[in-house]
Every structure is written in structure tokens, then in C-alpha cells.
Amino acid sequence: MSGKSRYDAERNQRQNAFKCYYHDVLRPADGRSRNRRFSQWCQNMRVTIKERATGTVLATTDDPNQVLAFEGNWYFAPAAVNQDVLKVTANTYTCGYKGTCNWVNFDDGAHATPQVAWVYPSPKPGYEQIAGRYGFYAGDRLTTVEERA
């Protein structure tokens, strides 16, 4: 593949990823899609979050109903999360807008990493769509890595 066509392919991939992200941010609380074309594209995208030190998969799905891009973060349904290595803690953080969340730690028995995710069990009104979902920072962070395919 020539340099220009590789650049074009990468640009198209970034544009499609943005379209999917934009679509998911604007998804109504009932989970229905506003735009069928974007929904079909999102159905072909796999989002995976891994623990950085071990490479263990923390959450992964290609089902757009199992993951929600919201305020720059990924929120995964519990069914898409590796609950064998993630432990919801009693430690909390309070957001003035969303309410109180519980931090989630990674522990595979050999390696432990605190605060790799969070869960809002009962968010404030207007944020019901993230209730019970596991939140992860998008992109590469100190403790986690995001992959999209």
C-alpha cells in the first residue's frame, strides 16, 4: 500500500471511529439508535480494554448495545466485562453531576491494580444510561489500554 493510500485508510478509520463515538454519545437513554447507518458501522467495531501491565482483557465487545461511549469514556454492560478479575470496592468518588461511583480494582491473583474502572450503581437523573455499567477511560492510560478494531 502506498504512503498516500495508507494515510487515506487511516484517516477514514479515524473518521469512522469519530462517527461511531459521536453517535453513541448522542444515543437516547432507551439505547435506540438515532442513525441506522452509524449503528450498522458500530456493529462492526470491537472495543477492548486491557490491563496495561499484564495485557489481561478487562472488557470487550462488538455489540453496540453492550458498550456506550459517554463523556469521553467507555461504559460496558456487566455481561461484556471480565468480572473474574475485576472487584468492585467500597471506595467511592462523588461527581457533582453523575453522583457517587464505586471504584473497581483489577486482581488476577498474581498482580493487582487499583482503580482501573468505576461503576455508578444509582446515578443522578439524566445519567440513568450508565447505571450499573463499568466505566473505563478511553485511550491509553497509566493502568489500561484501549484497542478498537
HUVENNOR-V258525 format. One record per residue. RES is the residue in three letters. SS is DSSP state (2 for helix, 1 for strand, 0 for the rest). PSI is psi in whole degrees, -180 to 180 (* if undefined). NEAR is the number of other ideal C-beta (glycine too) atoms within 8 Angstrom. Layout:
BEGIN
RES/SS/PSI/NEAR, RES/SS/PSI/NEAR
END
This chain:
BEGIN
MET/0/132/4, SER/0/162/5, GLY/2/-43/5, LYS/2/-44/6, SER/2/-31/8, ARG/2/-41/9, TYR/2/-45/8, ASP/2/-42/8, ALA/2/-43/9, GLU/2/-41/8, ARG/2/-44/8, ASN/2/-39/8, GLN/2/-43/8, ARG/2/-42/8, GLN/2/-43/8, ASN/2/-40/10, ALA/2/-41/10, PHE/2/-44/8, LYS/2/-44/10, CYS/2/-45/13, TYR/2/-47/9, TYR/2/-43/9, HIS/2/-45/14, ASP/2/-36/13, VAL/2/-36/9, LEU/0/6/7, ARG/0/133/11, PRO/0/160/7, ALA/0/-26/5, ASP/0/-3/4, GLY/0/-6/7, ARG/0/150/6, SER/0/141/9, ARG/0/-25/8, ASN/0/114/7, ARG/2/-40/6, ARG/2/-46/6, PHE/2/-38/13, SER/2/-43/11, GLN/2/-39/8, TRP/2/-43/11, CYS/2/-29/11, GLN/0/-20/9, ASN/0/2/6, MET/0/130/13, ARG/0/130/9, VAL/1/128/13, THR/1/136/11, ILE/1/128/15, LYS/1/151/11, GLU/1/131/15, ARG/0/-48/12, ALA/0/-38/7, THR/0/-20/8, GLY/0/8/7, THR/0/134/10, VAL/1/124/9, LEU/1/-36/15, ALA/1/143/16, THR/1/144/8, THR/1/155/11, ASP/0/10/7, ASP/0/115/8, PRO/0/-16/10, ASN/0/-12/5, GLN/0/-10/9, VAL/1/141/14, LEU/1/125/10, ALA/1/122/12, PHE/1/124/10, GLU/0/39/4, GLY/0/7/5, ASN/1/163/10, TRP/1/134/14, TYR/1/114/13, PHE/1/141/14, ALA/0/149/11, PRO/2/-32/9, ALA/2/-21/5, ALA/2/5/11, VAL/1/142/12, ASN/0/84/9, GLN/0/-9/6, ASP/0/-27/4, VAL/0/-2/10, LEU/1/130/14, LYS/1/118/7, VAL/1/131/7, THR/1/173/8, ALA/1/-10/4, ASN/1/135/7, THR/1/164/8, TYR/1/139/8, THR/1/120/7, CYS/1/133/8, GLY/0/-23/3, TYR/0/-47/6, LYS/0/-24/9, GLY/1/-152/11, THR/1/132/9, CYS/1/160/15, ASN/1/136/12, TRP/1/150/13, VAL/1/127/14, ASN/1/151/12, PHE/1/133/16, ASP/1/110/9, ASP/0/10/9, GLY/0/-30/4, ALA/0/-25/4, HIS/0/138/10, ALA/1/138/7, THR/1/122/12, PRO/1/154/7, GLN/1/53/10, VAL/1/-16/13, ALA/1/180/15, TRP/1/160/11, VAL/1/130/12, TYR/1/102/15, PRO/0/-38/7, SER/0/78/6, PRO/0/165/10, LYS/0/161/7, PRO/0/139/4, GLY/0/-12/4, TYR/0/21/12, GLU/2/-28/8, GLN/2/-17/10, ILE/2/0/12, ALA/1/127/10, GLY/0/-5/7, ARG/0/151/12, TYR/1/120/13, GLY/1/136/12, PHE/1/144/15, TYR/1/139/8, ALA/0/152/8, GLY/0/-169/5, ASP/0/128/6, ARG/0/-179/8, LEU/0/-38/4, THR/0/-18/10, THR/1/160/15, VAL/1/135/9, GLU/1/139/13, GLU/1/139/9, ARG/1/138/8, ALA/0/*/5
END
